[in-house]
Amino acid sequence: MGSSKIPMPKKNSLTTILEVAEGKNAIDLAVPMSNLNCPDKLIDLVSKNMRLGNNDYSPVEGVGLLREQIISLVNAQNNTSFNPDKEITITAGPAQAMTTAISTFIKEGDEVIIFEPVQESYAPFIELNGGRPIFVTLKLPDFRIDWEEVKKLVTSKTRMIIINNPQNPIGRIFSEEDIDQLKRLTNGTRLVILSNEVFDNIVFDNLKFRSLASVPDLAAKSLIVSSFGPVFNITGWGIGYVFGPEKLMSEFRKIQQFQGFSVNTPAQFALAEFLQDEPDFDAICKSYHTKRDLFISLLKGSKFDLVPTQSTFYQILDYSKISDESDVDFALRLITDYGISTVPFSAFQHEKTKYQLIRVCFAKPDELLVQAAKKLKAIPLKSRH
């Protein structure tokens, strides 16, 4: 039998953690999804559209009503004028949007700049298309971008730069300085910017998120990916979207017709109708903000240091006062000794690092967070010999 075209490393550490956790029936703070409820009305609307017969293939670009509703929101939020017919495509989740965008623009010999920590799917797909991922590690302690380092990595082969803003899993938001540096970096180049902005509606501490769509110089060369998965708790529906200028979107759709083809039709109609009632995104954000603050308060007195998070529903914990173990070994011991599953930070790095960090998902029922925090606070400082 032939081997896969993707040069796969050993099993991803997240996969290992989830397999061990399942066997131990551990409290789940690892799985990257919200356990909060999807709005009842949205569920009713899906059922309604199934009964109405909206069960056939949808257009390659997505249901027109949904594209109109999303672009209406995008234009209102960013003071833009994107066209719902030619500048947005509905996709089978944000991951499919990202990988199709990579397939569209990356060919043999192209280089793609990626900022780490990063989701593990991007690099293999770049390699599958003959490209080469160029990794830039965010700098501790605040995970800032060293733009001087980035400038040195841009060559004549650089075709794309992938942005994750807000950054998953650390919750960092691009500053105005970051946006200015990105403008300078890409000015006068043929670079395509691929910006994952899935957590754009979940931002804490009165901070202001700014989409690349709101920056004309960047919007002109960007494909922006997002989803209603985190805000409506429908990550399992497999619906995302990508928008950007027609010159990029027309190329994207050439590949979408083969990779995506048709996305969950009744759910698209349901989302379109649901969005007409203007959901309260501020209230949704506040609910996650409350969860974050609760989890932080519950961990007071623990031996963990918390890395501040400005967005997402994740919290990074620094366990350097507790153990000298690798993050994978420490995460495995949390399962076996304390019954809690978390994600080692190395799951988001392409090479081994000495970071003593783990990621937890706090979008869980309050009672589960209380139980988990109690166990985490029971972990002692590392012994000194």
Order of alpha helices (4+ residues) and beta strands (2+ residues): alpha-beta-alpha-alpha-beta-alpha-beta-alpha-beta-alpha-beta-alpha-beta-alpha-beta-alpha-beta-alpha-alpha-alpha-beta-beta-alpha-beta-beta-beta-alpha
